[in-house]
Amino acid sequence: MSLEPFGARLRRAMEDRGPLCVGIDPHASLLTQWGLSDDVAGLERFSMTVIEALADRVAVLKPQSAFFERFGSRGIAVLEKSVGVARAAGALVVMDAKRGDIGSTMAAYAETFLHKDAPLFSDALTVSPYLGYGSLKPAVELARESGAGLFVLALTSNPEGGEVQHAVRADGRNVGATMLGHLAAENAGETPLGSFGAVVGATLGDLSSYDLDINGPLLAPGIGAQGAAASDLAGVFGAAVRNVVPNVSRGVLRHGPGMIALRESADRFAEEIRAALASA
Ligand SMILES: O=c1ccn([C@@H]2O[C@H](COP(=O)(O)O)[C@@H](O)[C@H]2O)c(=O)[nH]1
């Protein structure tokens, strides 16, 4: 049996817990800072600590796959355990793996993360559309079938993203806007929220020249370590701010390894976000 669509599950979680997404990004420097070894044991302790501290209070946890893949198959085993434990504890899990390839290979990535029986099944997956949006079709189809979601890189938080995403097409629209248009079409008619989201950086300043009304979630990394703040959200996203899922990774994780300090940090960001949305 497939799950209720991701968009509906996410909207409920946002209403119940607030929209904050905390990243599980076990940087080597953070492992050291937490007094952990830079090995699989340290990785597992780090990830389980974050999950135990936060999975029952934030809407979304976002493991960054790269930091687990770094340790090979045993790192992937920790990732698999993390996804299962976090989901069982009540958080939605967005797998940040940014997959993208030709359609036939994309189908295998989709099986890996979006098939309901897959060991790494996640509530949603980040994907790259830069082999053409159409190459993501197998992931879109399997996500629909499983009740999962996607977050498509549209306007990323890093300064280098513009050279691709701001490139102007023959029809006058830029590439980022084109991705937003595809997502709006995917989500048309869905209530209370579509399952096909965009990644749009909180670092990007005024985005009023973009139509962010895609009837889907906007995953917004960049708060904390990359310099954006919760108070920037209304200015960046305008009316679309109610669909924003702000991500903070290092900004929270740097307060570990104590669980109370992790919780207090996440609660502070959640409160700042709540205040920013209330005044928007
Ligand atoms: O445009 C993007 C897309 C993804 N990310 C990811 O989000 C987190 C941000 O971590 P911070 O420590 O809060 O900077 C990280 O996993 C990135 O890979 C992004 O930053 N920007």
The ligand as a Gaussian input file, in Angstrom:
#p B3LYP/6-31G(d) Opt

LIG

0 1
 O       21.087000      24.875000      -2.898000
 C       21.414000      24.088000      -2.022000
 C       21.023000      22.769000      -2.014000
 C       21.369000      21.981000      -0.960000
 N       22.127000      22.432000       0.060000
 C       22.444000      21.502000       1.163000
 O       21.824000      21.975000       2.354000
 C       22.698000      21.830000       3.454000
 C       23.061000      23.179000       4.003000
 O       23.929000      23.049000       5.097000
 P       24.354000      24.284000       6.031000
 O       25.327000      23.672000       6.981000
 O       23.121000      24.789000       6.744000
 O       24.981000      25.309000       5.166000
 C       23.889000      21.025000       2.949000
 O       23.607000      19.657000       3.135000
 C       23.922000      21.348000       1.471000
 O       24.488000      20.308000       0.706000
 C       22.516000      23.729000       0.046000
 O       23.201000      24.213000       0.982000
 N       22.158000      24.524000      -0.982000

